[in-house]
Amino acid sequence: MGIDKNTLIGFGLIGALLVVMLLLNNNSKATYELEQKRINDSIAALKPKVDSNAVKLDLQKTDSIIIAKQTQGFVQDTLKAAMVSLENDVMKVTFNTRGAQPARVELKKYKKFDSTQVLLQSGNFNKLSYNINSGSNTTAQTENINFIVQPVVVNADKSQTISFKTGDSTGGKEIVHQYTIREGEYMMDFNILTKGENLFTGNVINLLWQTEASQVEKDHKYELTQSQIGYSEQNNYDFEHVAKEGTKTFSQPLSFIGAKQQFFIAAISAKEKFESGLVSWKIPTDSNSYIFRSTANLKLPVKAGNTSNTALQFYYGPSDYNILKRYNNKMENMVPYGSGIFSFVKYINRYFLLPVFDFLQKNIASMGIVILLLTLLIRLITSPILYKSYLSGAKMKVLKPEVDALKAKFTDKTGQLDQQAFSMEQMKLWKTAGVSPLGGCLPAVLQIPIFMSLYYFFQSNIDLRGKSFLWSNDLASYDSILKLPFAVPFYGDHVSLFTLTAVITSMLISIYSMSNMQDNNNPVMKYMPYIFPVLLLGVFNNLPSALTWYYTISNSITLILQIVIQKYVINHEKILVQINENRKKPVKKSKIAEKVEAMQESQRKLQELKNKTSKN
């Protein structure tokens, strides 16, 4: 059916009406926006102005007016909370004027696993507050007080200082929070300046400091295992793991307390030390939330008098040993380069591995190659120990026929070996041949400190974070070539290729070593080359790829050295000649050896007597 003329005219009129309405609406909207802009500009002209670089406010004229309006002590209900920022080249700190406290700390040079900036302070849980006597029989928490922000001051050393001020209207009391940051520094000075008597009961500030460690790395569970509460009490550093919720009480003077996650630290320190305190921490029930939360209640003595200046510091930054060492307050101990029974390896890491690593990374672009060269250097240093171990093994192998003969000699018709008599004769054989039974074990034991120091070093060095190599996107985290649809117990939900290469090379070393053992008839020992690497598979799968890459290189070098030394360096004929020469020399026994032999002889006679008695 066709459209008549009247219908077309109707559609035309409706369309024209819509166009007119749109034009009128746009004009009205533009007029409204202009009016709103005029109103906002007028309001903005009356408000403090904050730019993106620093706080540039001039409230000197309004300070006296606002303070005069305070009718309830320090609680300034007439002010609204505002956010102001102070920043240098490495971090940006945003303060909340309500409480005059840091509300958000952004690290400019570091990104999270999701490529967003690392935030060490954000969210409502983070808090800095203390109680004051705000009036007659009244108290207030500073977190509930609105402070007046002052203009930023650029000091002679180019550091920047921002101050927040509050006070009462009648008693002449005043509190100023003063923060100072310097270029290139993650440490921020914090001074509490006070004026007036009886602001603090007993001249002690009961400081509350809460901080939340949000997830930064991709593996929430592993990041939690690397997190801790660190502190320096009575000039001695210690720490508490936060894998489970807990509380720690401090009865001695405390220099600092810090919340450390895998690679970042939020800490507070007092130049005159905290008198005592208590810290508690909590972990979430799910892995999609924060890593942990800590709450510290610290007692800070204040000098008596009408005025006081209490000096504190905040550290928001990386757990970098070189950076923390500069502050000379033991905070560098928060970098876990060794702990527990292996705490001594931290000295190997600090004074040997770290300087060598820093030198290599300054001159070599690829971090994977840096690890390769570091491993080669370590293997070169430990090669004499390795050689002695293999030489001892070769001597044992040469003596194997004689050891087998002794074993047959002391085995009765029932196939039972007189272990005590056999051991005594075996020791005599080794002694006359100039072979030490500890020759193969001791070198391996001496390598344990190196092994453990590298284990801690590659897990704690922040310079590895975000560095890629081959298929690994981040050497500070595990590499994943396949994501599994489910989690395998003791293994995980991903496949790490560097873990596989480390396990395979470890298995090859074990198999080759088994083929060269003096006694490989033990059925349990036959399975050891496979049991140990399988255990490593579960342990290594979630470790940083820098560590598994190191183990791959180290195992490969060990295997090559083992083959070369045993096949081409060690001359078994010369060893046999040397053993025969040693037998011709008189054996000098130490007093300890004489006592051991005498004890073994007494035990042997006692055993013979028991055997005769049992036969009778």
C-alpha positions as CSV (number, residue, x, y, z in Angstrom):
1,M,0.0,0.0,0.0
2,G,1.4,3.4,-1.0
3,I,1.9,6.4,1.3
4,D,-0.4,9.4,0.6
5,K,0.5,13.1,0.5
6,N,-0.9,13.9,3.9
7,T,1.2,11.2,5.6
8,L,4.4,12.5,4.0
9,I,3.6,16.0,5.1
10,G,3.0,14.7,8.7
11,F,6.3,12.9,8.8
12,G,8.0,16.0,7.5
13,L,6.4,18.2,10.2
14,I,7.4,15.7,12.9
15,G,11.0,15.6,11.7
16,A,11.2,19.4,11.6
17,L,9.8,19.5,15.1
18,L,12.4,17.0,16.3
19,V,15.2,19.1,14.8
20,V,13.9,22.2,16.4
21,M,13.7,20.4,19.8
22,L,17.2,19.1,19.5
23,L,18.5,22.6,18.7
24,L,16.7,24.1,21.5
25,N,17.9,21.4,23.9
26,N,21.5,21.9,22.8
27,N,21.2,25.6,23.3
28,S,19.7,25.1,26.7
29,K,22.4,22.6,27.6
30,A,25.1,24.9,26.4
31,T,23.6,27.8,28.4
32,Y,23.3,25.5,31.5
33,E,27.0,24.3,31.1
34,L,28.2,27.9,30.8
35,E,26.2,28.9,33.9
36,Q,27.6,25.8,35.8
37,K,31.1,26.7,34.7
38,R,30.6,30.2,36.0
39,I,29.4,28.9,39.3
40,N,32.2,26.3,39.6
41,D,34.8,28.9,38.7
42,S,33.4,31.2,41.4
43,I,33.5,28.4,44.0
44,A,37.0,27.3,42.8
45,A,38.2,30.8,43.3
46,L,37.3,30.6,46.9
47,K,38.7,27.1,47.4
48,P,42.4,26.1,47.8
49,K,44.0,25.1,44.5
50,V,46.0,21.9,44.1
51,D,47.9,21.2,41.0
52,S,49.3,17.9,39.8
53,N,52.9,18.6,40.8
54,A,52.6,20.1,44.3
55,V,50.2,21.7,46.6
56,K,49.9,25.5,46.0
57,L,47.5,26.8,48.5
58,D,47.3,30.1,50.2
59,L,45.0,29.8,53.2
60,Q,46.8,32.3,55.4
61,K,43.9,34.7,55.3
62,T,41.4,32.0,56.2
63,D,43.4,30.2,58.9
64,S,42.3,32.5,61.7
65,I,38.7,32.5,60.6
66,I,38.5,28.7,60.4
67,I,40.3,28.2,63.8
68,A,38.0,30.7,65.4
69,K,35.0,28.7,64.3
70,Q,36.3,25.6,66.2
71,T,33.8,25.1,69.0
72,Q,34.6,21.5,69.8
73,G,38.4,21.6,70.5
74,F,40.4,20.2,67.5
75,V,37.5,18.7,65.6
76,Q,37.0,21.1,62.7
77,D,33.6,20.3,61.3
78,T,33.7,23.4,59.1
79,L,36.4,21.9,56.8
80,K,35.9,19.2,54.2
81,A,38.5,16.5,53.7
82,A,40.7,17.0,50.6
83,M,43.4,15.0,48.9
84,V,46.7,16.8,48.1
85,S,49.9,15.3,46.6
86,L,53.6,15.6,47.0
87,E,56.0,13.7,44.6
88,N,59.6,13.2,43.5
89,D,61.1,11.2,40.7
90,V,60.4,7.8,42.3
91,M,57.1,8.1,44.1
92,K,54.0,10.1,44.5
93,V,52.4,10.5,48.0
94,T,48.8,11.6,48.2
95,F,47.7,12.9,51.7
96,N,44.2,13.2,53.2
97,T,43.8,16.4,55.1
98,R,41.5,14.6,57.4
99,G,44.1,13.2,59.8
100,A,46.9,14.7,57.8
101,Q,48.0,11.2,56.8
102,P,49.3,9.4,53.7
103,A,46.3,8.0,51.9
104,R,47.9,6.7,48.6
105,V,51.6,5.9,47.7
106,E,52.4,5.2,44.1
107,L,55.8,3.9,43.0
108,K,56.6,5.3,39.6
109,K,59.3,2.8,38.6
110,Y,57.4,-0.4,39.3
111,K,54.4,-2.1,37.9
112,K,52.1,-4.9,39.2
113,F,51.6,-8.2,37.4
114,D,48.6,-6.6,35.6
115,S,50.8,-3.7,34.3
116,T,49.3,-1.1,36.6
117,Q,51.5,1.0,38.9
118,V,52.5,-0.5,42.3
119,L,50.5,1.1,45.1
120,L,51.9,0.5,48.6
121,Q,49.2,2.6,50.3
122,S,45.6,2.7,49.2
123,G,42.2,1.9,50.6
124,N,40.4,2.7,53.8
125,F,42.3,0.2,56.0
126,N,45.5,2.2,55.8
127,K,45.7,4.6,58.7
128,L,47.9,6.8,60.8
129,S,46.4,8.2,64.0
130,Y,47.0,9.0,67.7
131,N,44.9,10.3,70.6
132,I,45.2,13.8,71.9
133,N,43.6,15.8,74.8
134,S,41.5,18.1,72.7
135,G,39.7,19.9,75.5
136,S,38.5,19.8,79.1
137,N,37.8,16.1,79.7
138,T,37.6,15.4,76.0
139,T,39.9,13.4,73.7
140,A,40.0,13.0,69.9
141,Q,41.8,10.8,67.4
142,T,43.8,12.7,64.8
143,E,42.2,10.6,62.0
144,N,39.0,12.5,62.7
145,I,40.5,16.0,62.7
146,N,40.5,18.1,59.5
147,F,43.9,19.8,59.2
148,I,44.7,22.9,57.2
149,V,47.2,22.3,54.4
150,Q,50.1,24.8,54.0
151,P,51.9,25.7,50.8
152,V,54.7,23.5,49.7
153,V,58.2,24.7,50.7
154,V,61.2,23.9,48.4
155,N,64.2,23.7,50.7
156,A,67.8,24.6,49.9
157,D,68.7,21.0,49.2
158,K,65.8,20.9,46.7
159,S,63.7,18.6,49.0
160,Q,60.0,19.4,49.3
161,T,58.1,19.9,52.6
162,I,54.4,20.0,53.1
163,S,52.7,20.9,56.4
164,F,49.3,20.3,57.8
165,K,48.1,22.4,60.8
166,T,45.4,22.3,63.3
167,G,44.7,23.9,66.7
168,D,42.1,24.9,69.3
169,S,40.5,28.3,69.5
170,T,41.1,29.1,73.1
171,G,43.9,27.0,74.7
172,G,46.7,28.0,72.4
173,K,47.3,24.3,71.4
174,E,48.6,23.5,68.0
175,I,49.6,20.3,66.0
176,V,51.5,20.3,62.8
177,H,52.2,17.3,60.6
178,Q,55.3,18.0,58.5
179,Y,56.3,15.7,55.6
180,T,59.5,16.0,53.6
181,I,60.6,14.0,50.5
182,R,63.9,14.2,48.5
183,E,64.7,13.4,44.9
184,G,65.5,9.8,44.3
185,E,64.5,8.7,47.9
186,Y,61.8,6.4,49.1
187,M,62.3,7.5,52.7
188,M,59.9,10.3,53.8
189,D,60.6,12.4,56.9
190,F,57.6,12.9,59.2
191,N,57.7,15.4,62.1
192,I,54.9,15.9,64.6
193,L,55.3,19.5,65.9
194,T,53.2,20.4,68.9
195,K,52.5,23.5,71.0
196,G,50.7,23.6,74.3
197,E,50.6,21.7,77.6
198,N,49.0,18.4,78.4
199,L,48.3,17.4,74.8
200,F,49.4,13.8,75.5
201,T,48.6,11.9,78.6
202,G,51.9,10.9,80.4
203,N,53.9,12.6,77.6
204,V,53.4,9.5,75.4
205,I,51.9,9.4,71.9
206,N,49.9,6.2,71.5
207,L,50.4,5.8,67.7
208,L,48.2,3.6,65.6
209,W,49.7,2.6,62.2
210,Q,47.7,0.3,59.9
211,T,48.9,-0.9,56.5
212,E,47.5,-3.3,53.9
213,A,49.8,-5.2,51.6
214,S,47.9,-5.6,48.4
215,Q,48.7,-8.3,45.8
216,V,51.5,-7.1,43.5
217,E,52.9,-10.4,42.0
218,K,50.9,-12.9,39.9
219,D,51.2,-15.8,42.5
220,H,49.2,-14.7,45.6
221,K,50.1,-17.9,47.5
222,Y,53.9,-17.6,46.8
223,E,53.9,-13.8,47.6
224,L,52.4,-14.6,51.0
225,T,55.1,-17.2,51.8
226,Q,57.7,-14.4,51.0
227,S,55.9,-11.8,53.3
228,Q,56.9,-11.0,56.8
229,I,56.7,-8.4,59.6
230,G,60.3,-7.1,60.2
231,Y,61.5,-5.0,63.2
232,S,64.6,-3.8,65.0
233,E,64.2,-4.3,68.8
234,Q,67.1,-3.3,71.1
235,N,69.3,-2.8,68.0
236,N,68.8,-6.4,66.9
237,Y,66.8,-7.3,63.8
238,D,64.2,-10.0,63.7
239,F,61.1,-10.9,61.8
240,E,57.8,-12.8,61.9
241,H,56.3,-14.8,59.1
242,V,52.7,-13.8,58.2
243,A,51.6,-17.1,56.6
244,K,49.3,-17.4,59.7
245,E,47.7,-14.7,61.7
246,G,49.6,-13.7,64.8
247,T,50.6,-11.0,67.3
248,K,54.0,-9.8,68.5
249,T,54.6,-7.7,71.7
250,F,57.6,-5.4,72.1
251,S,58.7,-4.6,75.6
252,Q,62.1,-3.2,74.5
253,P,62.9,0.0,72.5
254,L,62.0,-0.4,68.9
255,S,63.8,1.4,66.0
256,F,61.4,0.5,63.2
257,I,58.6,-1.9,62.2
258,G,57.9,-2.8,58.6
259,A,55.4,-4.8,56.6
260,K,57.3,-6.6,53.8
261,Q,55.7,-8.5,50.9
262,Q,57.8,-10.3,48.3
263,F,59.6,-7.3,46.8
264,F,58.2,-4.1,48.5
265,I,58.2,-2.7,52.0
266,A,56.1,-0.2,54.0
267,A,57.8,0.8,57.2
268,I,57.7,3.4,60.0
269,S,60.7,4.3,62.1
270,A,61.4,6.6,65.0
271,K,64.7,8.5,65.3
272,E,64.4,8.4,69.1
273,K,62.9,4.9,69.1
274,F,59.5,3.7,70.1
275,E,59.2,2.9,73.8
276,S,57.3,-0.3,73.3
277,G,54.5,-1.6,71.2
278,L,52.4,-4.4,69.7
279,V,51.8,-5.6,66.2
280,S,49.2,-8.0,64.8
281,W,48.6,-9.2,61.3
282,K,45.7,-10.9,59.5
283,I,45.5,-12.8,56.2
284,P,42.4,-13.0,54.0
285,T,40.3,-16.1,53.7
286,D,40.4,-15.9,49.9
287,S,43.3,-15.4,47.4
288,N,41.5,-12.6,45.4
289,S,42.0,-10.0,48.2
290,Y,45.0,-8.4,49.9
291,I,48.1,-10.4,50.9
292,F,47.9,-9.4,54.6
293,R,47.0,-6.5,56.9
294,S,49.0,-5.4,59.9
295,T,48.1,-3.2,62.8
296,A,50.8,-1.6,65.0
297,N,50.2,0.1,68.3
298,L,53.3,2.0,69.3
299,K,54.2,4.1,72.3
300,L,56.3,7.1,71.4
301,P,57.7,9.3,74.2
302,V,57.3,13.1,73.8
303,K,59.6,15.6,75.5
304,A,57.9,17.6,78.3
305,G,57.4,21.3,77.7
306,N,55.2,23.8,75.8
307,T,56.7,22.7,72.4
308,S,58.0,19.4,71.1
309,N,59.2,18.0,67.8
310,T,58.9,14.2,67.4
311,A,60.9,12.9,64.4
312,L,59.6,9.8,62.5
313,Q,60.2,8.4,59.0
314,F,58.2,6.4,56.5
315,Y,59.7,4.1,53.9
316,Y,57.6,3.1,50.9
317,G,59.7,1.3,48.4
318,P,61.5,-1.8,47.1
319,S,63.2,-4.3,49.3
320,D,66.5,-3.4,47.7
321,Y,69.5,-4.1,49.9
322,N,71.6,-1.3,48.4
323,I,68.9,1.3,48.9
324,L,68.0,0.3,52.4
325,K,71.7,0.1,53.5
326,R,72.0,3.8,52.9
327,Y,69.7,4.7,55.7
328,N,71.9,3.1,58.4
329,N,69.0,1.8,60.6
330,K,69.3,-2.0,60.0
331,M,66.3,-1.9,57.6
332,E,68.4,-3.7,55.0
333,N,68.0,-6.8,57.1
334,M,64.4,-7.0,55.8
335,V,65.9,-8.3,52.5
336,P,65.8,-12.1,53.2
337,Y,69.3,-13.1,52.0
338,G,69.4,-15.9,54.6
339,S,67.4,-17.1,57.6
340,G,67.1,-19.8,60.2
341,I,70.0,-22.3,60.3
342,F,71.2,-20.8,57.0
343,S,71.2,-17.2,58.2
344,F,74.9,-17.1,57.9
345,V,74.7,-17.3,54.0
346,K,73.4,-13.7,54.0
347,Y,77.0,-12.6,54.4
348,I,77.9,-14.6,51.2
349,N,75.1,-12.9,49.4
350,R,75.8,-9.4,50.7
351,Y,79.5,-9.2,50.3
352,F,80.2,-11.6,47.4
353,L,77.2,-12.5,45.2
354,L,75.5,-9.1,45.3
355,P,78.6,-7.0,44.3
356,V,79.4,-9.5,41.5
357,F,75.8,-9.5,40.3
358,D,75.6,-5.7,40.3
359,F,78.8,-5.5,38.3
360,L,77.6,-8.0,35.7
361,Q,74.1,-6.4,35.3
362,K,75.7,-3.0,34.7
363,N,77.7,-4.3,31.8
364,I,75.4,-7.0,30.3
365,A,71.9,-6.3,29.0
366,S,70.4,-9.8,29.3
367,M,69.6,-10.8,32.9
368,G,69.6,-14.5,31.8
369,I,73.2,-14.1,30.6
370,V,74.1,-12.4,33.9
371,I,72.9,-15.5,35.7
372,L,74.8,-17.8,33.3
373,L,78.1,-15.9,33.9
374,L,77.5,-15.8,37.7
375,T,76.9,-19.6,37.7
376,L,80.1,-20.2,35.6
377,L,82.1,-18.1,38.1
378,I,80.7,-20.0,41.1
379,R,81.4,-23.4,39.4
380,L,84.9,-22.2,38.6
381,I,85.5,-21.3,42.3
382,T,84.1,-24.6,43.6
383,S,85.7,-26.8,40.9
384,P,88.7,-27.7,43.2
385,I,86.3,-29.0,45.8
386,L,84.4,-30.9,43.1
387,Y,87.7,-32.4,41.8
388,K,88.7,-33.6,45.3
389,S,85.3,-35.2,45.6
390,Y,85.6,-37.1,42.3
391,L,89.2,-38.1,43.1
392,S,88.1,-39.6,46.4
393,G,85.4,-41.5,44.5
394,A,88.0,-42.8,42.0
395,K,90.2,-44.0,44.9
396,M,87.2,-45.8,46.4
397,K,86.5,-47.4,43.0
398,V,90.1,-48.7,42.7
399,L,89.8,-50.3,46.1
400,K,86.4,-51.8,45.4
401,P,87.8,-55.3,44.6
402,E,89.6,-55.4,47.9
403,V,86.5,-54.1,49.8
404,D,84.4,-56.9,48.1
405,A,87.0,-59.5,49.2
406,L,86.7,-58.2,52.8
407,K,83.0,-58.4,52.6
408,A,83.1,-62.0,51.5
409,K,85.6,-62.8,54.3
410,F,83.3,-61.6,57.0
411,T,80.2,-63.1,55.6
412,D,79.2,-66.4,57.2
413,K,77.6,-69.4,55.5
414,T,74.1,-68.0,56.2
415,G,74.9,-64.9,54.2
416,Q,75.0,-62.7,57.3
417,L,77.7,-60.0,57.3
418,D,79.7,-59.2,60.5
419,Q,79.3,-55.5,60.0
420,Q,81.5,-54.5,62.9
421,A,84.5,-56.6,61.9
422,F,84.0,-55.6,58.3
423,S,83.9,-51.9,59.1
424,M,87.1,-52.2,61.2
425,E,89.0,-53.9,58.4
426,Q,87.6,-51.5,55.8
427,M,88.8,-48.6,57.8
428,K,92.3,-50.2,58.1
429,L,92.4,-50.7,54.3
430,W,91.4,-47.1,53.6
431,K,94.0,-45.9,56.2
432,T,96.9,-47.8,54.7
433,A,95.9,-46.8,51.2
434,G,95.8,-43.1,52.2
435,V,92.1,-42.8,51.4
436,S,89.8,-40.7,53.6
437,P,86.2,-42.0,54.0
438,L,85.1,-38.3,54.2
439,G,86.9,-37.4,51.0
440,G,83.7,-37.6,49.0
441,C,81.2,-36.3,51.6
442,L,83.1,-33.3,52.9
443,P,83.4,-31.4,49.5
444,A,79.6,-31.9,49.0
445,V,78.9,-30.5,52.5
446,L,81.2,-27.5,51.7
447,Q,79.0,-26.7,48.7
448,I,75.8,-26.5,50.7
449,P,76.4,-22.9,51.8
450,I,76.8,-21.8,48.1
451,F,73.7,-23.7,47.1
452,M,71.6,-22.1,49.9
453,S,73.0,-18.6,49.4
454,L,71.9,-18.7,45.7
455,Y,68.5,-20.2,46.7
456,Y,67.9,-17.1,48.9
457,F,69.6,-14.7,46.5
458,F,67.5,-15.4,43.5
459,Q,64.2,-15.3,45.5
460,S,65.0,-12.0,47.1
461,N,66.8,-9.8,44.5
462,I,64.3,-7.3,43.1
463,D,66.6,-6.5,40.1
464,L,65.3,-9.8,38.6
465,R,61.7,-8.6,38.8
466,G,60.1,-8.0,35.4
467,K,63.2,-9.1,33.5
468,S,62.5,-11.6,30.7
469,F,64.7,-14.3,29.3
470,L,63.9,-16.9,26.6
471,W,60.3,-18.1,27.3
472,S,60.2,-16.6,30.8
473,N,58.4,-13.2,31.0
474,D,59.5,-12.5,34.6
475,L,62.6,-14.1,36.1
476,A,61.4,-13.3,39.6
477,S,58.4,-15.6,39.1
478,Y,57.8,-19.0,37.7
479,D,57.7,-19.5,33.9
480,S,54.6,-21.2,32.5
481,I,54.4,-22.9,29.1
482,L,51.1,-24.6,29.8
483,K,48.2,-23.8,32.1
484,L,46.5,-26.9,33.5
485,P,42.7,-27.0,33.8
486,F,43.1,-28.3,37.4
487,A,45.7,-28.2,40.2
488,V,47.8,-31.2,40.8
489,P,48.6,-31.9,44.5
490,F,52.2,-31.0,45.4
491,Y,52.8,-29.7,41.8
492,G,50.4,-26.9,40.9
493,D,48.3,-25.8,38.0
494,H,51.0,-25.0,35.5
495,V,54.0,-26.5,33.7
496,S,57.3,-24.7,34.2
497,L,59.8,-25.5,31.5
498,F,62.8,-24.3,33.4
499,T,61.7,-26.6,36.2
500,L,61.6,-29.5,33.8
501,T,65.2,-28.8,32.5
502,A,66.5,-28.5,36.1
503,V,64.9,-31.8,37.1
504,I,66.1,-33.6,33.9
505,T,69.7,-32.5,34.4
506,S,69.5,-33.4,38.0
507,M,68.3,-36.9,37.1
508,L,71.1,-37.3,34.6
509,I,73.7,-36.4,37.2
510,S,72.2,-39.0,39.6
511,I,72.1,-41.7,37.0
512,Y,75.7,-41.1,36.0
513,S,76.9,-40.9,39.6
514,M,75.1,-44.2,40.3
515,S,77.0,-45.9,37.5
516,N,80.3,-44.9,39.1
517,M,79.4,-45.8,42.7
518,Q,81.5,-48.2,44.7
519,D,78.5,-50.2,45.7
520,N,75.4,-49.9,43.5
521,N,73.8,-53.2,44.5
522,N,71.6,-51.6,47.2
523,P,68.0,-51.9,45.9
524,V,67.1,-48.6,47.6
525,M,70.0,-46.7,45.9
526,K,68.8,-47.9,42.5
527,Y,65.7,-45.8,42.8
528,M,67.3,-42.7,44.3
529,P,68.2,-41.1,40.9
530,Y,64.4,-41.0,40.2
531,I,63.0,-40.2,43.7
532,F,65.0,-37.0,44.3
533,P,64.3,-35.3,40.9
534,V,60.5,-36.1,41.3
535,L,60.6,-34.3,44.7
536,L,62.4,-31.4,43.1
537,L,59.6,-31.3,40.4
538,G,57.1,-30.4,43.1
539,V,59.3,-28.0,45.0
540,F,60.7,-26.1,42.0
541,N,57.6,-25.6,40.0
542,N,56.5,-22.5,41.8
543,L,60.0,-21.1,42.4
544,P,61.3,-18.1,40.4
545,S,62.5,-19.0,36.9
546,A,65.9,-17.3,37.7
547,L,66.5,-20.0,40.3
548,T,65.4,-22.9,38.1
549,W,67.5,-21.4,35.2
550,Y,70.5,-21.3,37.6
551,Y,69.9,-24.9,38.6
552,T,69.7,-26.0,34.9
553,I,73.0,-24.3,34.2
554,S,74.7,-25.5,37.3
555,N,73.6,-29.1,36.8
556,S,74.7,-29.1,33.2
557,I,78.2,-27.8,34.2
558,T,78.4,-30.4,37.0
559,L,77.5,-33.2,34.6
560,I,80.1,-32.0,32.0
561,L,82.8,-31.6,34.7
562,Q,82.0,-35.0,36.2
563,I,82.4,-36.7,32.8
564,V,85.6,-34.8,31.8
565,I,87.3,-35.2,35.2
566,Q,86.5,-38.9,35.6
567,K,87.2,-39.8,31.9
568,Y,90.1,-37.6,31.0
569,V,91.6,-35.9,34.1
570,I,91.8,-38.7,36.7
571,N,94.3,-41.4,35.8
572,H,93.1,-44.6,37.6
573,E,96.5,-46.3,37.0
574,K,98.4,-43.5,38.7
575,I,95.9,-43.6,41.6
576,L,96.6,-47.4,42.0
577,V,100.3,-46.7,42.0
578,Q,99.9,-44.0,44.6
579,I,97.8,-46.2,46.8
580,N,100.5,-48.9,46.7
581,E,103.1,-46.3,47.6
582,N,101.0,-45.2,50.5
583,R,100.8,-48.7,51.8
584,K,104.6,-48.9,52.0
585,K,104.7,-45.8,54.3
586,P,104.2,-46.2,58.1
587,V,100.8,-45.2,59.2
588,K,100.8,-42.6,62.0
589,K,97.8,-43.0,64.2
590,S,96.4,-40.1,66.1
591,K,95.3,-40.5,69.7
592,I,91.7,-40.2,68.7
593,A,92.2,-43.0,66.1
594,E,93.8,-45.2,68.7
595,K,90.9,-44.7,71.1
596,V,88.4,-45.5,68.4
597,E,90.2,-48.6,67.3
598,A,90.5,-49.7,71.0
599,M,86.8,-49.2,71.5
600,Q,86.0,-51.1,68.3
601,E,88.3,-54.0,69.4
602,S,86.5,-54.1,72.8
603,Q,83.1,-54.2,71.1
604,R,84.4,-57.0,68.8
605,K,85.6,-59.2,71.7
606,L,82.3,-58.5,73.5
607,Q,80.3,-59.6,70.5
608,E,82.4,-62.8,70.1
609,L,81.8,-63.6,73.7
610,K,78.0,-63.1,73.3
611,N,78.1,-65.4,70.2
612,K,79.9,-68.2,72.1
613,T,77.5,-67.9,75.0
614,S,74.5,-68.1,72.7
615,K,75.9,-71.2,71.0
616,N,76.5,-72.9,74.3
